[in-house]
Amino acid sequence: MKRFVSDMKKYYKYAKYSAKAELKSEVAGSYLNWIWWVLEPVCLMLIYAFIFGFVFEAREKYFTAFIYIGLTLWTFFNLNIKSSVKMIKRNRAIIGKVYLPKFILIESKIFENLFKMMISFGIVLVLLIYYKIPLTWNVLYIIPLMICLIVLTFGFMTLLMHFGVFVEDLGNVVNIGMRLVFYLTGIMFSIETRIGRENPQLALILGKFNPMAFLITSFRDCLLYGKTPEIIGILIWLAIGTVLSVLGIYIIYKNENNYVKVI
């Protein structure tokens, strides 16, 4: 862990610079530039709000904000997870020339998508004002929830980045798996009310054992409904994320010399 902390301090500026460069290159040549980072999630929100709000008659309270919070968190998690599988191979030009701790690539990608997520949370704030939702002290639980989300995401990314070097088809498996998880996470509906009425045991499994379902529900409880999230659940998932991160970092350090040979 001393090596990890030392590398984090040493290469932090590189991760930050790399994230900025990626953000700039992403909107280079675009007429609307960074506005696309706002327009895309807003358009998705409106589409899902129409389909599930009018077609499927979803009746969750503050429905538009309900959906947008779910989409914001899911987009952060989904983009990071999918990008991690091919991360080593996409950066072979850098890795083959200079030494760079491989998890710094993950840190840079998290910075990039975290910036986009903060923009989306600005829209969440607008929706809270529009719906005149009173904020309570429970909104402060967003801090440990955000830490939990980042640690979990980092942990999953380290493992996927490692195995993505050696398993060529892992990217396809992850894409299919993430689509399945998307529909089991309750982004457009409440797992408790929609599934819990008919099958409470299934709702309990989906809500507690799916980290994104748990985190999204907890965020909504804090922001929209003034509820206190499940503290034990936050601590459990934070511990799991920490274990995954430590394991992933250990595996990366142990195998990083082999990555150059494989790619």
C-alpha positions as CSV (number, residue, x, y, z in Angstrom):
1,M,0.0,0.0,0.0
2,K,3.0,2.3,0.6
3,R,3.9,2.0,-3.1
4,F,0.3,2.7,-4.1
5,V,0.1,5.9,-2.0
6,S,3.5,7.0,-3.3
7,D,2.5,6.4,-6.9
8,M,-0.8,8.2,-6.4
9,K,1.0,11.3,-5.1
10,K,3.7,11.1,-7.8
11,Y,1.3,10.7,-10.8
12,Y,-1.7,12.6,-9.6
13,K,-1.0,15.6,-11.8
14,Y,-0.6,13.4,-14.8
15,A,-4.0,11.8,-14.1
16,K,-5.6,15.2,-13.8
17,Y,-3.9,16.6,-16.9
18,S,-4.9,13.5,-18.9
19,A,-8.5,13.8,-17.8
20,K,-8.6,17.5,-18.9
21,A,-7.0,16.5,-22.3
22,E,-9.6,13.8,-22.8
23,L,-12.5,16.2,-22.0
24,K,-11.1,18.8,-24.4
25,S,-10.6,16.3,-27.2
26,E,-14.1,14.9,-26.8
27,V,-15.7,18.2,-27.7
28,A,-13.1,19.5,-30.2
29,G,-14.7,20.5,-33.4
30,S,-18.2,20.4,-31.9
31,Y,-20.4,23.5,-32.3
32,L,-22.0,23.0,-28.8
33,N,-18.8,21.9,-27.1
34,W,-19.4,20.9,-23.4
35,I,-23.1,21.6,-23.7
36,W,-23.5,18.1,-25.1
37,W,-22.6,16.8,-21.7
38,V,-25.8,18.4,-20.5
39,L,-28.0,17.8,-23.5
40,E,-27.4,14.1,-23.8
41,P,-28.5,13.1,-20.3
42,V,-31.4,15.6,-20.4
43,C,-32.6,14.2,-23.7
44,L,-32.4,10.6,-22.2
45,M,-34.2,11.8,-19.2
46,L,-37.1,13.2,-21.3
47,I,-37.3,10.0,-23.4
48,Y,-37.4,7.7,-20.4
49,A,-39.8,10.0,-18.6
50,F,-42.2,9.9,-21.5
51,I,-41.9,6.1,-22.1
52,F,-42.2,5.1,-18.4
53,G,-44.3,8.0,-17.2
54,F,-46.9,8.0,-19.9
55,V,-46.7,4.7,-21.7
56,F,-46.1,2.5,-18.6
57,E,-47.7,4.9,-16.2
58,A,-44.9,5.0,-13.6
59,R,-46.1,7.1,-10.6
60,E,-43.0,7.6,-8.5
61,K,-42.9,10.9,-6.7
62,Y,-40.9,13.7,-8.4
63,F,-40.6,11.3,-11.4
64,T,-38.4,13.4,-13.7
65,A,-35.9,14.1,-10.9
66,F,-36.2,10.4,-9.8
67,I,-35.1,9.2,-13.3
68,Y,-32.4,11.8,-13.7
69,I,-30.6,10.9,-10.5
70,G,-30.6,7.3,-11.5
71,L,-29.3,8.1,-15.0
72,T,-26.6,10.4,-13.7
73,L,-25.2,7.7,-11.3
74,W,-25.6,4.9,-13.8
75,T,-23.9,6.8,-16.6
76,F,-20.9,7.4,-14.4
77,F,-20.6,3.8,-13.4
78,N,-21.4,2.4,-16.8
79,L,-18.9,4.6,-18.7
80,N,-16.1,3.8,-16.3
81,I,-16.7,0.0,-16.2
82,K,-16.9,-0.4,-20.0
83,S,-13.8,1.7,-20.7
84,S,-11.7,-0.2,-18.2
85,V,-11.8,-3.5,-20.2
86,K,-9.7,-2.2,-23.1
87,M,-7.9,0.5,-21.2
88,I,-4.4,-1.1,-21.3
89,K,-4.6,-1.8,-25.1
90,R,-5.9,1.7,-25.9
91,N,-3.0,3.2,-24.1
92,R,-0.3,0.9,-25.5
93,A,1.6,3.8,-27.1
94,I,2.2,5.3,-23.7
95,I,2.7,2.1,-21.7
96,G,5.2,0.8,-24.2
97,K,7.5,3.9,-23.9
98,V,7.4,5.1,-20.3
99,Y,6.6,3.5,-17.0
100,L,3.2,4.5,-15.7
101,P,1.4,2.8,-12.8
102,K,-1.6,1.2,-14.7
103,F,-4.2,2.2,-12.2
104,I,-3.4,5.9,-13.0
105,L,-5.2,5.3,-16.2
106,I,-8.3,4.4,-14.2
107,E,-7.9,7.4,-12.0
108,S,-7.8,9.6,-15.0
109,K,-10.9,8.1,-16.5
110,I,-12.7,8.5,-13.1
111,F,-11.8,12.2,-13.0
112,E,-13.1,12.6,-16.5
113,N,-16.5,11.0,-15.8
114,L,-16.7,12.6,-12.4
115,F,-16.5,16.0,-13.9
116,K,-19.4,15.1,-16.3
117,M,-21.4,13.8,-13.3
118,M,-21.0,17.0,-11.4
119,I,-22.4,18.9,-14.4
120,S,-25.4,16.5,-14.3
121,F,-25.9,17.1,-10.6
122,G,-26.2,20.8,-11.4
123,I,-29.3,19.8,-13.4
124,V,-30.5,17.7,-10.4
125,L,-30.3,20.9,-8.3
126,V,-32.4,22.7,-10.9
127,L,-35.0,19.9,-10.7
128,L,-35.0,20.1,-6.9
129,I,-35.8,23.8,-7.1
130,Y,-38.5,23.2,-9.8
131,Y,-40.3,20.6,-7.7
132,K,-39.7,22.8,-4.5
133,I,-38.3,19.8,-2.7
134,P,-37.2,20.8,0.8
135,L,-33.7,19.6,1.7
136,T,-32.9,18.1,5.0
137,W,-29.7,17.3,6.9
138,N,-29.8,13.9,5.3
139,V,-28.5,15.4,2.1
140,L,-25.1,15.3,3.8
141,Y,-25.1,11.5,3.4
142,I,-24.4,12.2,-0.3
143,I,-20.7,12.5,0.7
144,P,-20.2,9.0,2.0
145,L,-22.4,7.6,-0.8
146,M,-20.3,9.3,-3.4
147,I,-17.1,7.9,-1.8
148,C,-18.7,4.5,-1.8
149,L,-19.6,4.8,-5.5
150,I,-16.1,5.9,-6.5
151,V,-14.3,3.2,-4.4
152,L,-16.6,0.5,-5.8
153,T,-16.1,1.7,-9.3
154,F,-12.4,1.8,-8.9
155,G,-12.3,-1.7,-7.5
156,F,-14.3,-3.2,-10.4
157,M,-12.2,-1.2,-12.9
158,T,-8.9,-2.6,-11.6
159,L,-10.0,-6.2,-12.0
160,L,-11.6,-5.7,-15.4
161,M,-8.6,-3.8,-16.7
162,H,-6.3,-6.7,-15.7
163,F,-8.4,-9.5,-17.2
164,G,-9.2,-7.4,-20.2
165,V,-5.6,-7.7,-21.3
166,F,-5.7,-11.5,-21.4
167,V,-9.4,-12.2,-22.3
168,E,-10.2,-10.7,-25.7
169,D,-14.0,-11.3,-25.5
170,L,-14.4,-9.8,-22.0
171,G,-15.6,-6.5,-23.5
172,N,-18.5,-8.2,-25.2
173,V,-19.4,-10.0,-22.0
174,V,-19.2,-6.8,-19.9
175,N,-21.5,-5.0,-22.5
176,I,-24.2,-7.7,-22.2
177,G,-23.8,-7.9,-18.4
178,M,-24.1,-4.1,-18.0
179,R,-27.3,-4.1,-20.1
180,L,-28.8,-6.7,-17.8
181,V,-27.8,-4.8,-14.7
182,F,-29.2,-1.6,-16.1
183,Y,-32.7,-3.1,-16.1
184,L,-32.2,-4.7,-12.7
185,T,-31.1,-1.5,-11.1
186,G,-34.4,0.4,-11.0
187,I,-33.3,3.5,-12.8
188,M,-36.8,4.1,-14.3
189,F,-38.8,2.6,-11.5
190,S,-38.8,1.9,-7.8
191,I,-37.8,-1.7,-7.1
192,E,-39.5,-1.6,-3.8
193,T,-42.9,-0.5,-5.1
194,R,-42.9,-2.1,-8.6
195,I,-41.4,-5.5,-7.7
196,G,-41.9,-5.5,-4.0
197,R,-45.7,-5.7,-4.2
198,E,-45.7,-9.0,-6.0
199,N,-42.4,-10.5,-5.0
200,P,-40.8,-8.8,-1.9
201,Q,-38.0,-11.4,-1.7
202,L,-36.9,-10.6,-5.2
203,A,-37.1,-6.9,-4.5
204,L,-34.9,-7.4,-1.4
205,I,-32.3,-9.3,-3.4
206,L,-32.2,-6.7,-6.2
207,G,-32.2,-3.8,-3.8
208,K,-29.5,-5.0,-1.4
209,F,-27.2,-7.2,-3.5
210,N,-26.9,-4.9,-6.5
211,P,-24.6,-2.1,-5.4
212,M,-25.9,0.4,-8.0
213,A,-29.5,-0.3,-7.1
214,F,-28.6,0.3,-3.4
215,L,-26.6,3.5,-4.1
216,I,-29.2,5.0,-6.5
217,T,-32.0,4.3,-4.0
218,S,-30.0,5.9,-1.2
219,F,-29.2,9.0,-3.3
220,R,-32.9,9.4,-4.0
221,D,-33.8,8.9,-0.4
222,C,-31.4,11.7,0.6
223,L,-32.2,14.2,-2.1
224,L,-35.9,13.7,-2.9
225,Y,-37.5,12.2,0.2
226,G,-35.4,13.5,3.1
227,K,-34.8,9.9,4.4
228,T,-31.8,8.5,6.1
229,P,-30.0,5.9,4.0
230,E,-29.1,2.5,5.4
231,I,-25.8,3.2,7.1
232,I,-24.8,-0.5,7.5
233,G,-25.4,-1.0,3.8
234,I,-23.1,1.9,2.9
235,L,-20.4,0.5,5.2
236,I,-20.7,-3.0,3.7
237,W,-20.5,-1.8,0.1
238,L,-17.6,0.5,1.0
239,A,-15.8,-2.4,2.6
240,I,-16.4,-4.6,-0.5
241,G,-15.2,-1.8,-2.7
242,T,-12.0,-1.4,-0.6
243,V,-11.3,-5.1,-0.7
244,L,-11.8,-5.2,-4.5
245,S,-9.5,-2.1,-4.9
246,V,-6.7,-3.6,-2.8
247,L,-7.0,-7.0,-4.6
248,G,-7.0,-5.2,-8.0
249,I,-4.0,-3.0,-7.2
250,Y,-2.1,-6.1,-6.0
251,I,-2.8,-8.0,-9.2
252,I,-1.9,-5.0,-11.4
253,Y,1.4,-4.5,-9.6
254,K,2.2,-8.2,-9.9
255,N,1.4,-8.4,-13.6
256,E,2.1,-5.0,-15.0
257,N,5.4,-6.1,-16.6
258,N,3.4,-8.8,-18.5
259,Y,1.0,-6.3,-20.0
260,V,3.5,-4.8,-22.3
261,K,4.4,-8.3,-23.6
262,V,0.8,-9.3,-24.3
263,I,-0.3,-6.1,-26.0
